[in-house]
Amino acid sequence: MLKFIVRRALQMVLALFILSILLFAWLHALPGGPVSALLGERGSPEAAAELTRQLGLDRPLPVQYWSFLQRALTGDFGISTGVFRGQPALDVFLTRLPATIELSIFALGIALVLAIPLGYIAARRRGTPMDTGLVIGSLIGVAVPVFFLAFVLKYLFAVRWGLLPPSGYQTAGINATRVTGFAVLDGILTREWDASWDALKHLLLPALALSSIPFAVIFRITRASVLDVMDEDYVRTARSKGLKAQTIRVRHIMRNALIPVITIIGLQVGALLAGAVLTEKVFAFPGIGQALALGFEKRDYPVLQVLIMMAALIYIVVNLLVDIAYALIDPRVRTK
């Protein structure tokens, strides 16, 4: 098992190294560059040349990359030039990370609570109107763009019916004590129930919008996996032995059907991070997705670097944990 973990960890480091090269090359290929972003349209050629020299952008690209890599390994990604002008780019990421984590956890939780039971029910009632309706619903969940669903939910529940807040992370001016940076958790820890409830209401709409694609994918994988397992010989053998239906469902069907679902859950972290950009933008939710969108708008290259690298790191670490969980469930994976 240790060799398996070490092998996966080395692959993770290699993937991050390759991504850093691609990210560095891509940012340097964008029009304008950090000099133009810092000076604006009124910057003179002399000022641009001087700033280029100060930033070391006149040096060969391999030298610039090596300098970037050395600084990145110490957590120095530069200073924000647009999103939070003058602040370290890493601080922008750390400040906004808790909001995105809470949003992603709630979205994934909604998807799991709905998708796995409904996937099982659809498989058990294969070919019935319920199965057909659930499959059509999952197709709609994949087909409808996240930002469109976000606008629909915002219009209906916030603007038209006034049931939920239209934007933000918490109501401005609310008395909330910050302990961990996670608004809902902080309210529970400090027993400020009104602050926790307020944060939960702000999370609900963006979490529903963000959960649509993970729900659809996990539902379809669960349904297909349960159908495959139900036709296995060991399930028929368990039935012929007279085992209780509950025992067969839990020990023989769901336990084996969830193995591919676990892998898909890890892959959906990437979908959540990608969907968070649009969802947080629509709901003015102060997470890393909104910061990434602002970084593109304001050409804030240090912030773009740290957000993309850290998002990739989170995605890779989660998938490493999923691989380990998968290997614990199915030992055959360790030899692959």
Buried (B, 14 or more C-beta within 10 A) or exposed (E): EEEBBEEBEEBBEEBBEEBBEEBBEEBBEBEEBBBBBBBEEEBEEEEBEEBBEEBEBEEEEEEBBEEBEEEBEEEBBBBBBBBBEEBBBBBBBBBBBBBBBBBBBBBBEBBBEBBBEBBBBBBBEBEEEBBEEBBEBBEEBEEBEBBEBBBEBBEEBBEEEEEBBBBBBBBEEEEBEEEEBBBBBBBBEBEBEEBBEBBBBBBBBBBBBBBBBBBBBBBBBBBBBBBEBBEBEEBEEBEEEEBEEEEBBEEBBBEBBBBBBBBBBBBBBBBBBBBBBBBBBBBEBBBBBBBBBBBBEBBBBBBBBBBBBBBBBBBBEBBBEBBBBBBEBEEEBBEE
